[in-house]
Amino acid sequence: MHIRFLASPINPADINQIEGVYPLRPTFTKELGVLPDGEHKELAVGGNEGVAEVIAVGDQIEDLKVGDWVVMGRSGFGTWRTHAAATPNDVTRIDKGIGSLQAATLTVNACTAFRMLKDFATLKEGDFVIQNGANSGVGQAVIQIAHAWNIKTINIVRNRPEIEDLKARLKSLGATYIVTDEELGCYKTKDLIKEWTNINDNNVGIKLGLNCVGGKISTEMAKYLCRSGYHVTYGAMSRQPITIPASLLIFKDIKFLGYWMSRWYQYHSKEERSEMMNEIIGLIRQGKLGDVAHDEVTWGSSNENDESLKIKLLDALDKSYTGFHGKKQILQFQL
């Protein structure tokens, strides 16, 4: 089967993979061509997420046809390219009822948010979730999905010069409350969060905390969880360790867990993946889950050469790893 990529985002995990610090390695092969110096080495393509169109299928393939849209069914496939050969196990077919940019970012951010809201605490309407890194791609998806399910969110972001603009944008997505990392440990903020969530001795409060930052802010966030609450770590953007006070383990029985979307894909069937994605696509169609803030990095224009493309890619990689930029970089392939 041959596929043509329509759009592929650049995620921080993709850069970690290139650095060699990500647990999954991409697929290396000699079939990608010869280097400029003539050496024929095993090479790999970057990128783990993207949407592609099927442009040719073999006689033995029955569940996919030319014109279908597919997203990646596994990590490490390599999506920063215009075309690829694939097997049906490499991909998952999706409905075309959404735009290519929305489809390109479906399998990481939206699915991670969806699963973390589903798979840990039993949340019902009116319950609270607290999260740091709320302006990240996953954070924005958490806000929107929680809002669609009538779940309230307390969202922690780093302070910055344009903080009021950021707060307004997150509010427009459905964020219930927003505080900065500097405000989180203040007595005034503690009193406000108690007032918002009705924390009391009857164990009413915040059932779920989502952490993608690590360090001191993740520890401070954990203190607001109710007894037997869940503290779920899915990233470590600060690259700082999490320190867990013994009191949270002994007296509050907080459960500290990790989550990795790639592992979920490894242990769940294609049918389960399709069911999850169809539910997320339904939210998109209803206007309840929109695009994350992004820059379109057009790729394949006839007036660009190798050097200009190299500069463009390096700039996009740099922006993807800069927390304050605030926009996901998405390669938009020119057909």
C-alpha positions as MATLAB code, in Angstrom:
seq = 'MHIRFLASPINPADINQIEGVYPLRPTFTKELGVLPDGEHKELAVGGNEGVAEVIAVGDQIEDLKVGDWVVMGRSGFGTWRTHAAATPNDVTRIDKGIGSLQAATLTVNACTAFRMLKDFATLKEGDFVIQNGANSGVGQAVIQIAHAWNIKTINIVRNRPEIEDLKARLKSLGATYIVTDEELGCYKTKDLIKEWTNINDNNVGIKLGLNCVGGKISTEMAKYLCRSGYHVTYGAMSRQPITIPASLLIFKDIKFLGYWMSRWYQYHSKEERSEMMNEIIGLIRQGKLGDVAHDEVTWGSSNENDESLKIKLLDALDKSYTGFHGKKQILQFQL';
ca = [
       0.000    0.000    0.000;
       1.257    3.499   -0.868;
       0.222    6.613    1.040;
       0.718   10.342    0.464;
       1.057   12.518    3.541;
      -1.176   15.571    3.784;
       0.051   17.064    7.075;
       2.391   16.060    9.903;
       2.994   17.922   13.177;
       6.271   18.327   14.994;
       5.888   17.231   18.627;
       8.439   17.529   21.463;
       8.586   13.711   21.615;
       9.699   13.662   17.977;
      12.686   15.814   18.903;
      13.411   13.603   21.934;
      13.458   10.650   19.558;
      16.038   12.351   17.335;
      18.111   13.162   20.440;
      18.072    9.477   21.367;
      16.348    9.990   24.719;
      12.905    8.665   23.736;
      12.134    5.009   24.592;
      10.986    4.115   21.056;
      13.384    4.177   18.131;
      12.185    4.952   14.609;
      12.461    2.345   11.864;
      15.904    2.378   10.206;
      16.251    1.103    6.649;
      18.597    1.325    3.644;
      15.638    1.832    1.331;
      15.542    5.609    1.835;
      18.350    6.328   -0.625;
      22.011    7.242   -0.754;
      23.621   10.129    1.158;
      25.172   13.041   -0.797;
      28.646   11.562   -0.220;
      27.542    8.329   -1.872;
      27.372    6.262    1.323;
      24.480    3.827    1.569;
      23.567    3.839    5.277;
      20.526    2.846    7.273;
      18.372    5.955    7.723;
      15.142    6.809    9.517;
      12.404    9.386    8.971;
      11.385   11.656   11.848;
       7.841   12.218   13.032;
       5.322    9.967   14.757;
       2.027   11.619   13.892;
       0.290   12.684   10.708;
      -2.544   12.096    8.271;
      -2.102   10.549    4.839;
      -4.222    9.626    1.841;
      -4.127    6.119    0.370;
      -3.022    6.377   -3.274;
      -2.511    2.677   -4.135;
      -3.428   -0.672   -2.580;
      -2.390   -4.250   -3.246;
      -4.767   -6.984   -4.360;
      -4.797   -8.586   -0.890;
      -5.925   -5.439    0.961;
      -9.682   -5.410    1.561;
     -10.349   -2.895    4.341;
      -8.673    0.124    2.700;
      -9.154    1.729   -0.693;
      -7.662    4.536   -2.762;
      -8.784    7.905   -1.397;
      -9.149    6.784    2.239;
      -7.544    8.920    4.932;
      -5.370    7.169    7.499;
      -3.476    8.110   10.655;
      -0.576    6.226   12.151;
      -1.364    3.046   14.042;
       2.032    2.883   15.737;
       4.863    5.143   16.832;
       8.125    5.382   14.930;
       6.676    5.056   11.433;
       8.195    8.330   10.207;
       5.738   10.984    9.059;
       7.964   13.878    7.983;
       7.879   12.856    4.320;
       5.613   13.205    1.339;
       5.096    9.508    0.481;
       5.598    6.097    2.066;
       4.906    2.411    1.623;
       2.848    0.948    4.467;
       0.931   -2.129    5.574;
      -2.643   -2.053    6.940;
      -1.198   -2.666   10.437;
       0.780    0.573   10.213;
      -2.309    2.766    9.895;
      -5.866    3.329   11.110;
      -8.541    4.570    8.707;
     -10.518    7.645    9.789;
     -13.582    9.401    8.444;
     -12.942   12.420    6.241;
     -15.398   14.684    8.028;
     -12.657   16.879    9.524;
      -9.841   18.993    8.072;
      -6.399   17.625    7.342;
      -4.758   19.726   10.080;
      -7.228   18.439   12.671;
      -6.688   14.872   11.480;
      -2.909   15.301   11.576;
      -2.972   16.075   15.317;
      -5.556   13.466   16.235;
      -3.479   10.554   17.525;
      -1.301   12.289   20.141;
      -2.810   15.367   21.792;
      -6.526   14.666   21.552;
      -6.196   10.933   22.222;
      -3.885   11.494   25.207;
      -6.331   13.969   26.731;
      -9.292   11.675   26.015;
      -7.692    8.604   27.615;
      -6.413   10.405   30.728;
      -9.875   11.827   31.381;
     -11.419    8.361   30.850;
      -8.999    5.833   32.314;
      -8.060    6.949   35.828;
     -10.522    8.732   38.123;
     -14.228    8.097   37.628;
     -15.349   11.583   36.669;
     -18.925   12.804   36.530;
     -20.488   16.115   35.577;
     -19.380   18.916   37.882;
     -16.164   17.187   38.996;
     -12.813   18.979   38.885;
      -9.548   18.256   37.082;
      -6.375   20.264   37.720;
      -3.548   20.387   35.178;
      -0.268   22.164   34.535;
       1.018   22.997   31.069;
      -2.569   23.939   30.262;
      -1.609   25.837   27.113;
       0.119   22.797   25.591;
      -1.556   20.821   22.839;
      -2.722   18.146   25.292;
      -3.700   20.801   27.829;
      -5.948   22.579   25.345;
      -7.539   19.262   24.380;
      -8.159   18.457   28.071;
      -9.905   21.813   28.505;
     -12.177   21.283   25.510;
     -13.062   17.631   26.093;
     -13.690   18.247   29.805;
     -15.891   21.226   28.924;
     -17.855   19.063   26.467;
     -18.420   16.532   29.257;
     -19.340   19.238   31.825;
     -16.195   18.613   33.855;
     -14.549   21.697   35.395;
     -10.858   22.476   35.001;
      -8.261   24.406   36.987;
      -5.474   25.261   34.591;
      -1.917   26.200   35.552;
       0.272   28.100   33.085;
       3.658   29.771   33.317;
       3.555   33.505   33.849;
       4.561   35.579   30.815;
       4.208   39.127   29.473;
       1.038   38.334   27.468;
      -0.586   36.306   30.252;
      -3.976   38.021   29.966;
      -4.162   37.181   26.255;
      -3.346   33.556   27.049;
      -5.975   33.410   29.789;
      -8.575   34.849   27.403;
      -7.718   32.226   24.780;
      -7.970   29.336   27.242;
     -11.237   30.744   28.598;
     -12.609   30.777   25.052;
     -11.838   27.037   24.850;
     -13.836   26.354   28.002;
     -11.297   26.640   30.824;
     -13.118   27.112   34.140;
     -10.281   28.696   36.142;
      -6.711   29.693   35.260;
      -3.799   30.412   37.618;
      -0.110   30.972   36.984;
       2.632   28.806   38.428;
       3.710   31.767   40.575;
       0.213   32.107   42.028;
      -0.325   28.410   42.756;
       1.480   28.243   46.098;
       0.086   31.522   47.463;
      -2.330   31.464   50.395;
      -4.837   33.527   48.404;
      -4.856   30.948   45.613;
      -5.183   28.082   48.100;
      -8.257   29.734   49.586;
      -9.706   30.357   46.116;
      -9.236   26.734   45.023;
     -10.862   25.513   48.239;
     -13.782   27.824   47.517;
     -14.054   26.761   43.858;
     -13.931   23.016   44.565;
     -15.658   22.842   47.945;
     -12.752   20.883   49.449;
     -13.737   19.603   52.874;
     -13.507   16.638   55.218;
     -16.108   14.726   53.196;
     -13.498   14.221   50.462;
     -15.136   16.573   48.006;
     -12.481   18.103   45.798;
     -10.232   17.447   42.842;
     -10.075   13.811   41.770;
      -7.548   14.051   38.944;
      -4.329   15.994   38.353;
      -2.499   15.934   35.016;
       1.199   16.755   34.954;
       3.389   17.413   31.909;
       5.897   19.757   33.568;
       7.461   17.991   36.552;
       9.487   19.667   39.274;
       8.112   21.829   42.055;
       4.901   22.798   40.256;
       3.800   19.147   39.956;
       4.350   18.625   43.693;
       2.389   21.761   44.556;
      -0.439   20.675   42.271;
      -0.651   17.283   43.984;
      -1.454   18.946   47.322;
      -4.849   20.023   45.975;
      -6.015   16.506   45.120;
      -8.685   14.890   47.270;
      -8.135   11.705   49.226;
      -7.401    8.743   46.893;
      -7.059   11.140   43.968;
      -4.933   10.429   40.895;
      -1.806   12.347   39.897;
      -0.965   11.363   36.316;
       2.329   12.325   34.692;
       2.558   12.264   30.897;
       5.507   14.591   30.326;
       8.424   16.356   31.976;
       8.980   19.611   30.119;
      10.976   21.153   32.977;
      13.238   18.079   33.045;
      13.066   18.284   36.829;
      12.195   15.276   39.049;
       8.949   15.024   40.964;
       9.315   15.077   44.755;
       6.456   13.332   46.546;
       5.824   14.247   50.212;
       5.222   11.153   52.335;
       2.043   12.714   53.749;
       0.359   12.582   50.327;
       1.031    8.862   50.162;
       0.283    7.929   53.769;
      -2.560   10.185   54.802;
      -4.210   11.103   51.494;
      -3.458    7.902   49.537;
      -2.744    9.887   46.371;
      -1.956    7.553   43.478;
       1.005    8.741   41.401;
       0.959    7.155   37.976;
       2.454    7.672   34.540;
       0.772    7.649   31.159;
       2.244    7.036   27.707;
      -0.052    7.091   24.693;
       2.307    4.890   22.668;
       1.933    2.121   25.248;
      -1.869    2.356   25.053;
      -1.671    1.826   21.298;
       0.565   -1.218   21.805;
      -1.940   -3.018   24.020;
      -5.263   -2.098   22.447;
      -6.866   -3.366   19.280;
      -7.418   -1.564   16.019;
     -11.145   -1.617   16.777;
     -10.576    0.117   20.138;
      -8.397    2.739   18.458;
     -11.066    3.379   15.831;
     -13.804    3.657   18.467;
     -11.800    6.261   20.397;
     -10.949    8.278   17.297;
     -14.525    8.236   16.039;
     -15.702    9.635   19.371;
     -13.079   12.388   19.192;
     -13.972   13.139   15.568;
     -17.581   13.437   16.721;
     -16.543   16.164   19.171;
     -14.682   17.955   16.389;
     -17.685   17.832   14.079;
     -19.888   19.224   16.844;
     -17.514   22.155   17.241;
     -16.560   21.055   20.767;
     -12.929   20.298   19.967;
     -11.139   22.777   17.734;
      -7.682   23.240   16.301;
      -4.787   23.889   18.626;
      -2.914   27.109   17.935;
      -0.497   26.259   15.141;
       1.795   27.467   12.388;
       1.458   25.853    8.964;
       4.898   25.044    7.601;
       4.291   24.576    3.879;
       6.472   21.922    2.297;
       7.031   21.080   -1.357;
       6.668   24.436   -3.059;
       8.366   24.463   -6.477;
      10.279   27.679   -5.711;
      12.202   26.252   -2.724;
      15.549   24.489   -2.741;
      17.179   22.098   -0.289;
      18.859   24.893    1.679;
      15.675   26.932    2.171;
      13.793   23.794    3.208;
      16.542   22.955    5.709;
      16.312   26.439    7.254;
      12.520   26.191    7.416;
      12.634   22.787    9.148;
      15.258   23.836   11.696;
      13.203   26.930   12.536;
      10.088   24.792   13.049;
      12.034   22.354   15.257;
      13.336   25.229   17.362;
       9.840   26.678   17.817;
       8.448   23.261   18.735;
      10.881   23.003   21.605;
      10.286   26.543   22.891;
       7.515   26.550   25.466;
       6.765   30.239   25.136;
       6.119   30.077   21.382;
       2.781   28.455   22.147;
       1.989   27.183   18.646;
       2.303   23.676   17.250;
       4.352   23.447   14.065;
       2.583   21.420   11.356;
       4.174   20.424    8.068;
       1.569   21.054    5.354;
       2.568   19.122    2.256;
       1.850   20.710   -1.116;
       0.104   18.264   -3.442;
];
